[in-house]
Amino acid sequence: MDTLVNYIIAFCISLIVTLITTPIVKHIAVKYGFVDKPDHRKVHQSLMPRLGGLAIVFGVIAGFIYLKPQIPNIVPASIGALIILAIGILDDKYTLSAKVKFIGQILAASIVVFSGIDIDFITFPFGDRIELGTLGVILSILWIVGVTNAINLIDGLDGLAGGVSAIAIGSILAMSVLNNQFVIVPLCIILIGSIIGFLYFNFHPAKIFMGDTGALFLGYSIAVISMMGLFKSVTLFSLIIPIIILGIPIFDTFFAIVRRVLNKQRISAPDKSHLHHCLIAMGFSHRKTVLIIYGIGILFGFSAIIFSTSTLWVSLIIIGVLIIVIQLTAEIIGLIGKRKPLINMIKRMSPNTTTTRMREK
């Protein structure tokens, strides 16, 4: 009971500290030029202060000081977070190159992974176990860097990255409790409290953006806590759980890469074909678009929980259905441009289509 009370207090502390510090950070951002300028890719039409993620960090630190959780490898994870934070702050001010940010992210991820937060081995459904060794190190670094950037890529609408992150962390929290992985529960609670406090200022119409300071920090935090709580040493199918939880940023990033490769563009090249851009292009308002994506995020979270408690065959069915739904959604709203391979295949298989073709002949 005392533990639950402490968690509630820590949540409130994180939320309140973020509420108090966000206006202060906003003032600093405006004064020292941490502002986001509107351009053809962005939805906002006026200068907006960035650096809001710093207030989230203040909330996390306050909650952490109160709880003083005993978390293995927290020192290297914190050092990595400081590197990510520095990259975000510098990028919000000077707009760093993709190469510089990538090198910094690799450094932060390497510190975490070589401290022991990695994927050691995989156990297959029929009992075979494979020690991953160096491959596990590489996969772990790629996971941290990938999720860090995925959250950053969806930070295109007021409250979007923050809300999606809170939903993902909430799902990880639920999964951790179900699997008796209580070590990351304090971090999840503190992060959620801080994000909710910031969303008061960041939900549409936003008064401040979290900037790369916030998006990179949240992405990094989600990647690290998912490794601490969901797949340190895992079965093959439990590897999929964090991917499902982070379905929106991961698949939005995946389709962005596919789209740019097919269009012969640089992978890091920006565009206006992300999920939120496509929904707005379909006629949804700013607020409705964000709420729709929140709903999709919650659906992914529930799917992950059901997946984790299901038998092997039910898990396979869930994976298959999710893949089809994701691909269909991507084609319908135009996430991969005008290419619609699955829809075209369904049309070819449709009896009505076949009948129409016969009549035309």
C-alpha positions in Angstrom: 0.0 0.0 0.0 2.8 2.4 0.9 4.4 1.7 -2.5 1.2 2.6 -4.3 0.9 5.8 -2.4 4.5 6.7 -3.2 3.9 6.0 -6.9 0.8 8.3 -6.8 2.9 11.0 -5.0 5.7 10.7 -7.5 3.2 10.9 -10.4 1.8 14.1 -9.0 5.2 15.6 -8.3 6.3 14.9 -11.9 3.1 16.4 -13.3 3.2 19.5 -11.1 6.9 20.2 -11.6 6.4 20.0 -15.4 3.3 22.3 -15.2 5.4 24.8 -13.2 8.6 24.7 -15.3 7.0 24.7 -18.8 6.1 28.4 -18.8 9.7 29.1 -17.5 11.2 27.0 -20.3 8.9 28.8 -22.8 10.3 32.2 -21.7 13.9 30.9 -22.0 13.2 29.5 -25.5 11.8 32.8 -26.8 14.5 34.9 -25.2 17.4 32.8 -26.5 16.0 31.9 -29.9 14.9 28.3 -29.5 12.0 28.8 -31.9 10.4 26.8 -34.7 9.9 28.7 -37.9 7.0 27.8 -40.2 7.7 26.3 -43.6 5.9 24.3 -46.3 6.0 21.0 -44.4 4.8 22.3 -41.0 1.2 22.9 -39.9 1.8 25.9 -37.7 1.9 29.4 -39.3 3.8 31.4 -36.8 7.0 31.2 -34.7 6.7 28.7 -31.9 9.0 28.2 -28.9 10.7 24.8 -28.8 12.8 23.3 -26.0 9.6 22.2 -24.1 11.1 18.7 -23.6 13.3 20.3 -21.0 10.3 20.8 -18.7 9.5 17.0 -19.1 13.1 16.2 -18.0 12.7 18.5 -15.0 9.5 16.6 -14.1 11.2 13.2 -14.5 14.2 14.3 -12.3 11.8 15.6 -9.6 9.9 12.3 -9.5 13.1 10.3 -9.5 14.5 12.3 -6.6 11.4 11.6 -4.6 11.1 7.8 -5.3 14.9 7.0 -5.4 14.1 3.8 -7.3 16.8 1.0 -7.2 17.2 0.3 -10.9 20.2 -1.7 -12.3 22.3 0.1 -14.8 20.6 3.4 -14.1 23.9 5.4 -14.2 24.9 4.5 -17.8 21.3 4.9 -18.9 21.3 8.4 -17.4 24.6 9.2 -19.1 23.0 8.2 -22.4 20.0 10.3 -21.6 22.3 13.3 -21.0 23.9 12.8 -24.4 20.5 12.6 -26.1 19.4 15.7 -24.2 22.4 17.6 -25.3 21.8 16.6 -28.9 18.2 17.7 -28.6 19.0 21.1 -27.1 21.7 21.9 -29.7 19.3 20.8 -32.5 16.5 23.0 -31.2 18.9 25.9 -31.3 21.2 25.3 -34.3 19.5 22.5 -36.4 22.2 19.8 -36.4 22.9 17.7 -39.4 21.4 14.1 -39.5 24.9 12.7 -39.4 25.9 14.5 -36.2 22.6 13.5 -34.5 23.1 9.9 -35.6 26.6 9.7 -34.2 25.5 11.1 -30.9 22.6 8.6 -30.7 24.9 5.7 -31.5 27.2 6.9 -28.7 24.4 7.1 -26.2 23.0 3.7 -27.2 26.4 2.1 -27.0 26.9 3.3 -23.5 23.6 1.7 -22.5 24.1 -1.6 -24.3 27.7 -2.2 -23.2 26.6 -1.6 -19.6 24.5 -4.7 -19.8 21.1 -3.5 -21.1 20.8 -5.6 -24.2 19.2 -8.7 -25.6 21.2 -11.7 -24.5 19.4 -14.7 -26.2 16.2 -15.8 -27.9 14.2 -18.9 -26.9 12.2 -20.4 -29.8 8.7 -21.7 -29.3 9.8 -25.4 -29.3 12.5 -24.9 -26.7 15.7 -24.2 -28.7 17.8 -21.3 -27.4 20.2 -19.1 -29.3 22.8 -16.9 -27.7 23.0 -13.7 -29.7 26.4 -12.4 -28.6 27.6 -9.6 -30.9 24.3 -9.8 -32.9 22.4 -9.0 -29.7 24.6 -5.9 -29.1 24.0 -4.7 -32.7 20.2 -5.3 -32.5 20.0 -3.5 -29.1 21.9 -0.4 -30.4 19.7 -0.3 -33.5 16.6 -0.6 -31.4 17.5 2.3 -29.2 18.5 4.5 -32.2 15.5 3.4 -34.2 12.9 4.1 -31.5 14.6 7.4 -30.6 14.2 8.6 -34.2 10.7 7.1 -34.7 9.2 9.2 -31.9 11.0 12.3 -33.3 9.5 11.7 -36.8 5.9 11.6 -35.6 6.4 14.9 -33.7 4.5 16.9 -36.4 1.2 17.9 -34.7 0.3 19.5 -31.3 0.3 16.9 -28.6 1.0 14.0 -31.0 4.4 12.7 -29.9 3.7 13.3 -26.2 0.3 11.5 -26.3 1.6 8.6 -28.4 4.6 8.3 -26.0 2.3 8.3 -22.9 0.1 5.6 -24.5 3.2 3.5 -25.3 4.7 3.9 -21.8 1.3 3.1 -20.3 1.2 -0.1 -22.3 4.8 -1.0 -21.3 3.7 -0.3 -17.6 0.8 -2.7 -17.9 2.9 -5.4 -19.6 5.6 -5.0 -16.9 3.1 -5.5 -14.1 1.5 -8.5 -15.8 5.0 -10.0 -16.2 6.1 -9.1 -12.7 8.9 -6.8 -14.1 8.4 -4.1 -11.5 11.9 -2.6 -11.9 10.7 -0.2 -14.6 7.3 0.7 -13.0 8.7 3.8 -11.2 10.2 5.2 -14.4 7.0 4.6 -16.4 4.9 6.4 -13.8 7.3 9.4 -13.6 7.5 9.7 -17.4 3.7 9.5 -17.8 3.2 12.2 -15.1 5.7 14.5 -16.8 4.2 14.0 -20.2 0.6 14.7 -19.1 1.9 17.9 -17.4 3.5 19.0 -20.6 0.4 18.1 -22.7 -1.5 20.8 -20.9 0.6 23.3 -22.8 1.2 21.2 -25.9 -2.2 19.9 -26.9 -3.9 21.8 -29.8 -3.6 24.8 -29.9 -0.1 24.4 -28.5 1.7 27.2 -26.6 5.1 25.5 -26.9 6.6 22.5 -28.8 8.7 19.8 -27.1 11.2 20.1 -29.9 14.0 17.5 -30.5 14.9 18.0 -26.8 11.6 16.3 -25.8 11.0 13.9 -28.8 14.5 12.4 -28.7 14.5 12.1 -24.9 11.1 10.4 -24.9 12.1 8.0 -27.8 15.3 7.1 -26.0 13.5 6.6 -22.7 10.9 4.3 -24.3 13.6 2.3 -26.0 15.6 1.8 -22.9 12.7 1.0 -20.5 11.2 -1.5 -23.0 14.6 -3.3 -23.0 14.8 -3.3 -19.2 11.2 -4.5 -18.8 10.1 -6.4 -21.8 13.0 -8.2 -23.5 16.2 -8.6 -21.7 16.2 -12.4 -22.3 13.2 -13.3 -24.4 11.2 -15.7 -26.4 11.0 -15.2 -30.2 7.4 -14.0 -29.9 7.9 -11.7 -26.9 10.3 -9.7 -29.2 7.2 -8.6 -31.1 5.4 -7.1 -28.1 7.4 -3.8 -27.9 7.1 -3.5 -31.7 3.3 -3.7 -31.4 3.2 -1.3 -28.5 5.2 1.2 -30.6 3.3 0.4 -33.7 2.5 4.0 -34.8 6.0 5.5 -34.7 7.7 2.3 -35.9 5.4 1.6 -38.9 5.2 5.3 -39.8 9.0 5.4 -39.9 9.1 2.1 -41.9 6.7 3.4 -44.5 8.6 6.7 -44.7 11.8 4.7 -45.5 10.0 2.6 -48.1 8.4 5.6 -49.6 11.7 7.5 -49.9 13.5 4.5 -51.4 10.8 4.0 -54.0 10.9 7.7 -54.8 14.7 7.6 -54.9 15.0 10.2 -52.1 17.5 10.3 -49.2 16.1 8.3 -46.3 16.6 11.3 -44.0 14.8 13.7 -46.5 11.7 15.3 -44.9 8.3 15.1 -46.6 4.6 15.6 -45.9 3.4 12.0 -46.3 3.6 10.8 -42.7 0.5 9.4 -41.0 -0.6 12.7 -39.5 -0.1 14.6 -42.8 -2.2 12.0 -44.7 -5.1 12.2 -42.2 -5.1 16.0 -42.4 -5.1 15.8 -46.3 -8.1 13.5 -46.0 -10.0 16.4 -44.3 -9.6 15.7 -40.6 -9.0 18.6 -38.3 -5.8 19.0 -36.4 -7.4 17.9 -33.1 -9.3 15.0 -34.7 -6.2 13.7 -36.4 -4.3 13.6 -33.1 -7.2 11.9 -31.4 -7.5 9.3 -34.2 -3.8 8.5 -33.8 -4.2 8.2 -30.0 -7.0 5.7 -30.7 -4.8 3.7 -33.0 -2.0 3.8 -30.4 -4.4 2.4 -27.7 -5.5 -0.3 -30.1 -1.9 -1.4 -30.6 -1.4 -1.3 -26.8 -4.3 -3.6 -26.2 -3.2 -5.9 -29.1 0.2 -6.3 -27.4 -1.4 -7.2 -24.1 -3.7 -9.8 -25.8 -0.8 -11.1 -27.8 1.3 -11.7 -24.7 -1.3 -13.8 -23.0 -2.3 -15.9 -26.1 -1.3 -19.3 -27.4 1.2 -19.6 -30.2 -1.5 -20.0 -33.0 -3.6 -17.1 -31.7 -0.4 -15.0 -31.6 0.3 -15.9 -35.2 -3.3 -14.9 -36.2 -2.9 -11.6 -34.3 0.3 -10.8 -36.2 -1.2 -11.7 -39.5 -4.3 -9.5 -38.9 -2.2 -6.6 -37.7 0.1 -6.8 -40.8 -2.9 -6.8 -43.2 -4.6 -3.9 -41.3 -1.4 -1.9 -41.2 -0.7 -2.4 -44.9 -4.4 -1.6 -45.9 -4.4 1.5 -43.8 -1.1 2.7 -45.3 -2.5 2.2 -48.8 -5.9 3.8 -48.2 -4.5 7.0 -46.7 -1.5 7.1 -49.0 1.4 6.5 -46.6 3.4 4.9 -49.4 2.2 7.2 -52.1 0.1 6.0 -55.0 1.3 2.4 -54.8 -1.5 0.1 -53.6 -0.3 -3.5 -54.1 -2.6 -5.2 -51.5 -5.7 -3.2 -52.6 -5.0 -4.0 -56.2 -4.6 -7.7 -55.3 -8.0 -7.7 -53.5 -9.6 -6.0 -56.5 -8.2 -8.7 -58.8 -9.5 -11.4 -56.5 -13.0 -9.8 -56.1 -15.8 -11.6 -58.0 -17.3 -8.2 -59.0 -14.1 -7.1 -60.6 -13.8 -10.4 -62.5 -17.4 -10.1 -63.7 -16.8 -6.5 -64.9 -13.8 -7.6 -66.8 -15.7 -10.4 -68.6 -18.4 -8.0 -69.6 -15.8 -5.5 -70.9 -14.4 -8.3 -73.1 
